[in-house]
Amino acid sequence: MSTDAPLPTLPFREWEETKTTLHLFTQIVGKVRLALHPKLNHWWHAPLYVSARGLTTSAIPYRATNFEVDLDLIDHQLVLRSSEGEVLKVGLAGRSVGQFYRELFFSLGSLGIDAPIRAKPFDPDRVKSKEPFATDETHAAYDGESAHRFWRALVSIDGIFKRFRGRFIGKSSPVHFFWHSFDLAVTRFSGRPAPVREDADPVTKEAYSHEVISAGFWPGDDNLPEPAFYSYVNPSPPGLEQEPLRPKAAWWQNQNGSSMALYRYQDFRTAPDPSADLLEFMQSAYEAGAKLSQWPREQLERRS
């Protein structure tokens, strides 16, 4: 996998309003997949995926047919396709969240698809909105160039994450885009159950029912207002922050009592070999967690 094409800049504050609108769009589309796709372990029936044109639900079974919903970030359209040959499109630019919601569900209804969702933002503090989707006329900022740059970054990162996933022969998640937190992620499993967190909600209990080391990318938030890569271990072993990370620009940061490895997107995109440096970051964070958590690495890692 090459990153010969220049990697785009993603200045967080410059496209923050567009990011929020796009985040809410992905939550609406993602909730449709969550509602109708057969349940999978660790909530893997919920995420979206990077596609050749944007983000997609992939095929969702529905009665005797299937359908998929795409956010085309080249032509900037919502595209709804069914296995019966129907194709419906709605433009993204100039659409409020409320308009987007109503037009998507009108389109689903015209195809005879009933998708009961909880029609309000997930994690309202993160998206800074508690307004139900149907009545949200506030969030309507959509700069197509910014959305396209974000997707171009995801395309490059998605390929590198898939290479990293291919090195592991144990259980691993797909590379998927979590719409609730607006991040691309891939997760490795040790194969062992994790201690049950008594205070955890049902979603968290399912997601972290087994030991994991996860790596991902997100475009920034108020806590870190720039795009960055991350990696964490769950359960987080003591002393993790003392383990070495590669490349030199990576660092450990305390995150809610656990250690999270971080690596700035800007350091990645300006490196002489971005792919190699990102793989080194993920590999070093994995090695640190697997060592301290005593994972059976000889059973889990590809040796050739």
C-alpha positions as CSV (number, residue, x, y, z in Angstrom):
1,M,0.0,0.0,0.0
2,S,1.5,3.3,-1.1
3,T,0.8,6.8,0.0
4,D,2.4,8.3,-3.1
5,A,-0.4,10.9,-3.5
6,P,0.0,13.9,-1.2
7,L,-1.9,13.4,2.0
8,P,-4.4,16.2,2.6
9,T,-4.2,18.7,5.4
10,L,-7.1,18.5,8.0
11,P,-7.0,21.7,10.0
12,F,-9.6,20.9,12.7
13,R,-10.9,24.4,13.4
14,E,-11.3,25.2,9.7
15,W,-13.8,22.5,9.0
16,E,-15.2,21.9,12.5
17,E,-18.7,23.0,11.6
18,T,-18.7,20.7,8.5
19,K,-17.3,17.9,10.6
20,T,-20.2,18.2,13.1
21,T,-22.8,18.2,10.3
22,L,-21.2,15.2,8.6
23,H,-20.9,13.5,12.0
24,L,-24.6,13.8,12.5
25,F,-25.3,12.6,8.9
26,T,-23.2,9.5,9.7
27,Q,-25.1,8.9,12.9
28,I,-28.4,8.9,11.1
29,V,-27.2,6.5,8.4
30,G,-25.4,4.3,11.0
31,K,-28.5,4.0,13.1
32,V,-30.4,2.6,10.1
33,R,-27.7,-0.1,9.8
34,L,-27.8,-0.7,13.5
35,A,-31.6,-1.1,13.4
36,L,-31.8,-3.5,10.5
37,H,-28.6,-5.5,10.2
38,P,-28.5,-8.8,12.0
39,K,-26.6,-8.4,15.3
40,L,-22.9,-9.2,15.4
41,N,-20.5,-9.6,18.2
42,H,-19.0,-6.5,19.8
43,W,-21.6,-4.3,17.9
44,W,-19.9,-5.0,14.5
45,H,-23.3,-4.6,12.9
46,A,-23.2,-0.9,13.7
47,P,-20.3,0.7,11.9
48,L,-19.9,2.1,8.5
49,Y,-17.0,1.3,6.1
50,V,-14.7,3.4,3.9
51,S,-15.7,2.9,0.2
52,A,-14.3,3.9,-3.2
53,R,-16.5,7.0,-3.1
54,G,-17.1,7.8,0.6
55,L,-18.7,5.9,3.5
56,T,-21.1,3.0,3.2
57,T,-23.3,0.8,5.3
58,S,-22.5,-2.1,2.9
59,A,-25.4,-4.4,2.1
60,I,-28.1,-4.6,4.7
61,P,-30.5,-7.6,4.5
62,Y,-34.2,-6.6,4.5
63,R,-36.9,-9.2,4.0
64,A,-36.2,-11.0,0.7
65,T,-33.9,-8.3,-0.6
66,N,-31.1,-6.0,0.6
67,F,-30.1,-2.4,0.3
68,E,-27.2,-0.1,1.1
69,V,-26.8,3.6,2.0
70,D,-23.8,5.5,0.9
71,L,-22.4,8.9,1.7
72,D,-20.7,9.8,-1.6
73,L,-18.0,12.3,-0.7
74,I,-16.9,12.8,-4.3
75,D,-20.3,14.0,-5.8
76,H,-21.5,14.8,-2.3
77,Q,-24.7,12.9,-2.3
78,L,-26.6,10.5,-0.1
79,V,-27.2,7.4,-2.3
80,L,-29.7,4.7,-1.5
81,R,-29.5,1.5,-3.6
82,S,-31.6,-1.7,-3.4
83,S,-31.0,-5.1,-4.8
84,E,-34.2,-4.6,-6.9
85,G,-32.3,-2.0,-8.9
86,E,-33.7,1.2,-7.4
87,V,-31.2,4.1,-6.9
88,L,-32.3,7.3,-5.0
89,K,-30.0,10.3,-4.5
90,V,-30.1,13.3,-2.3
91,G,-27.5,16.2,-2.3
92,L,-25.5,16.8,0.9
93,A,-24.6,20.5,0.4
94,G,-27.1,23.0,1.8
95,R,-29.0,20.3,3.7
96,S,-29.7,20.7,7.4
97,V,-29.6,17.6,9.6
98,G,-33.4,17.8,9.7
99,Q,-33.7,17.9,5.9
100,F,-31.2,15.1,5.6
101,Y,-33.1,12.9,8.1
102,R,-36.5,13.6,6.5
103,E,-35.3,12.9,2.9
104,L,-33.5,9.7,3.9
105,F,-36.5,8.3,5.6
106,F,-38.9,9.4,2.8
107,S,-36.6,7.6,0.4
108,L,-36.5,4.5,2.6
109,G,-40.3,4.5,2.9
110,S,-40.7,4.9,-0.9
111,L,-38.8,1.5,-1.2
112,G,-41.0,-0.1,1.5
113,I,-38.2,-0.1,4.1
114,D,-39.2,0.5,7.7
115,A,-36.1,1.5,9.9
116,P,-37.1,2.3,13.5
117,I,-34.3,4.3,15.0
118,R,-33.7,6.4,18.1
119,A,-33.9,9.6,16.2
120,K,-31.6,11.8,18.3
121,P,-27.8,12.3,18.5
122,F,-25.7,9.7,20.3
123,D,-23.4,11.2,22.9
124,P,-24.8,14.7,22.6
125,D,-21.8,16.2,24.4
126,R,-19.5,15.0,21.7
127,V,-21.6,16.4,18.8
128,K,-22.7,19.4,20.9
129,S,-26.4,18.8,20.0
130,K,-29.4,17.4,21.9
131,E,-31.8,18.3,19.1
132,P,-33.8,15.4,17.6
133,F,-32.7,14.8,14.0
134,A,-36.1,15.6,12.5
135,T,-36.1,19.2,13.9
136,D,-32.4,20.1,13.7
137,E,-32.2,23.0,11.3
138,T,-29.1,24.5,13.1
139,H,-26.5,22.1,11.7
140,A,-26.4,22.7,8.0
141,A,-22.7,23.6,7.3
142,Y,-21.2,21.4,4.6
143,D,-18.1,22.4,2.8
144,G,-17.6,19.7,0.1
145,E,-13.8,20.3,-0.3
146,S,-13.3,19.7,3.5
147,A,-15.4,16.6,3.5
148,H,-13.6,15.3,0.5
149,R,-10.2,15.9,2.1
150,F,-11.3,14.0,5.2
151,W,-12.4,11.0,3.0
152,R,-9.1,11.1,1.0
153,A,-7.3,10.8,4.3
154,L,-9.5,7.9,5.4
155,V,-8.8,6.1,2.1
156,S,-5.1,6.1,2.7
157,I,-5.4,5.2,6.4
158,D,-7.9,2.4,5.7
159,G,-5.4,0.6,3.5
160,I,-2.6,0.9,6.1
161,F,-5.0,-0.4,8.8
162,K,-5.9,-3.4,6.6
163,R,-2.2,-4.2,6.2
164,F,-1.8,-4.1,10.0
165,R,-4.8,-6.3,10.4
166,G,-3.4,-8.8,8.0
167,R,-0.3,-9.4,10.2
168,F,-2.5,-10.9,12.9
169,I,-4.0,-14.4,12.7
170,G,-6.0,-14.2,15.9
171,K,-9.5,-12.7,16.1
172,S,-9.5,-9.2,14.7
173,S,-12.3,-6.7,13.8
174,P,-12.8,-5.4,10.3
175,V,-11.5,-1.9,9.7
176,H,-14.6,0.1,10.4
177,F,-15.8,3.6,10.9
178,F,-17.7,4.2,14.1
179,W,-20.3,6.8,13.6
180,H,-21.0,7.4,17.3
181,S,-17.4,8.7,17.8
182,F,-16.5,9.5,14.2
183,D,-13.3,7.4,14.1
184,L,-11.8,4.7,12.0
185,A,-10.6,1.7,14.0
186,V,-9.3,-1.8,14.0
187,T,-9.1,-4.1,17.0
188,R,-7.1,-7.2,17.9
189,F,-8.3,-9.8,20.5
190,S,-6.2,-12.0,22.7
191,G,-8.9,-14.7,22.7
192,R,-9.4,-14.4,26.5
193,P,-12.4,-13.0,28.3
194,A,-12.0,-9.6,30.1
195,P,-13.1,-8.9,33.6
196,V,-16.7,-7.7,33.7
197,R,-17.0,-4.0,34.5
198,E,-20.0,-3.8,36.9
199,D,-20.7,-0.2,36.2
200,A,-20.5,-0.6,32.4
201,D,-23.6,0.0,30.2
202,P,-24.7,-2.9,28.0
203,V,-22.9,-1.5,24.9
204,T,-19.6,-1.3,26.7
205,K,-20.0,-4.7,28.3
206,E,-20.5,-6.2,24.8
207,A,-17.7,-4.2,23.2
208,Y,-15.1,-5.1,25.8
209,S,-16.2,-8.6,26.8
210,H,-12.7,-9.8,25.8
211,E,-9.2,-8.4,26.0
212,V,-8.4,-6.0,23.2
213,I,-5.7,-3.8,21.8
214,S,-7.3,-1.2,19.5
215,A,-5.9,1.3,17.1
216,G,-7.7,4.1,15.3
217,F,-7.8,7.6,13.8
218,W,-10.1,10.5,14.5
219,P,-10.2,14.0,13.2
220,G,-9.9,15.8,16.5
221,D,-12.1,17.3,19.2
222,D,-12.0,20.0,21.9
223,N,-9.6,17.9,24.0
224,L,-7.1,17.4,21.1
225,P,-8.1,19.9,18.4
226,E,-6.2,18.2,15.6
227,P,-6.4,14.9,13.8
228,A,-4.5,12.0,15.4
229,F,-4.0,8.3,15.6
230,Y,-4.5,6.4,18.9
231,S,-4.0,3.0,20.4
232,Y,-5.2,1.6,23.8
233,V,-5.4,-1.6,25.7
234,N,-8.4,-2.9,27.5
235,P,-8.0,-3.8,30.3
236,S,-5.1,-1.4,30.6
237,P,-2.1,-3.0,32.3
238,P,-0.1,-1.1,34.9
239,G,3.1,0.5,33.6
240,L,1.9,0.8,30.0
241,E,3.0,4.4,29.8
242,Q,6.6,3.4,30.5
243,E,6.9,1.2,27.4
244,P,8.7,2.6,24.3
245,L,6.7,3.9,21.3
246,R,7.7,4.4,17.7
247,P,8.2,6.7,15.9
248,K,9.8,9.3,18.2
249,A,6.9,11.7,17.7
250,A,4.4,9.3,19.4
251,W,3.6,9.6,23.1
252,W,1.5,8.2,25.9
253,Q,-1.3,10.3,27.4
254,N,-3.6,9.5,30.4
255,Q,-7.2,9.0,29.3
256,N,-9.7,8.5,32.0
257,G,-7.2,6.6,34.2
258,S,-5.8,4.5,31.3
259,S,-2.8,5.1,29.0
260,M,-3.5,5.9,25.4
261,A,-0.8,6.1,22.7
262,L,-1.1,9.1,20.4
263,Y,0.5,10.1,17.1
264,R,-0.4,13.3,15.3
265,Y,-1.7,13.1,11.8
266,Q,0.5,16.0,10.8
267,D,3.6,14.0,11.7
268,F,2.2,11.1,9.7
269,R,1.5,13.1,6.6
270,T,4.9,14.8,6.6
271,A,7.0,11.7,7.3
272,P,9.3,10.5,4.5
273,D,7.4,7.2,4.5
274,P,4.0,7.7,6.1
275,S,2.9,4.1,5.8
276,A,6.0,2.7,7.5
277,D,5.7,5.2,10.4
278,L,2.0,4.5,11.0
279,L,2.6,0.8,11.0
280,E,5.5,1.3,13.4
281,F,3.2,3.3,15.7
282,M,0.5,0.7,15.8
283,Q,3.0,-2.2,16.1
284,S,4.9,-0.6,19.0
285,A,1.7,0.2,20.9
286,Y,0.5,-3.4,20.3
287,E,3.8,-4.8,21.4
288,A,3.7,-2.8,24.6
289,G,0.1,-3.9,25.5
290,A,0.7,-7.5,24.5
291,K,3.9,-7.8,26.5
292,L,2.4,-6.4,29.7
293,S,-0.9,-8.2,29.3
294,Q,1.0,-11.5,28.6
295,W,-0.8,-12.2,25.3
296,P,0.1,-15.6,23.7
297,R,1.8,-13.8,20.8
298,E,3.2,-16.9,19.1
299,Q,-0.3,-18.1,18.5
300,L,-1.7,-14.8,17.3
301,E,0.9,-13.2,14.9
302,R,1.8,-14.1,11.4
303,R,5.4,-15.1,11.1
304,S,5.9,-15.0,7.3
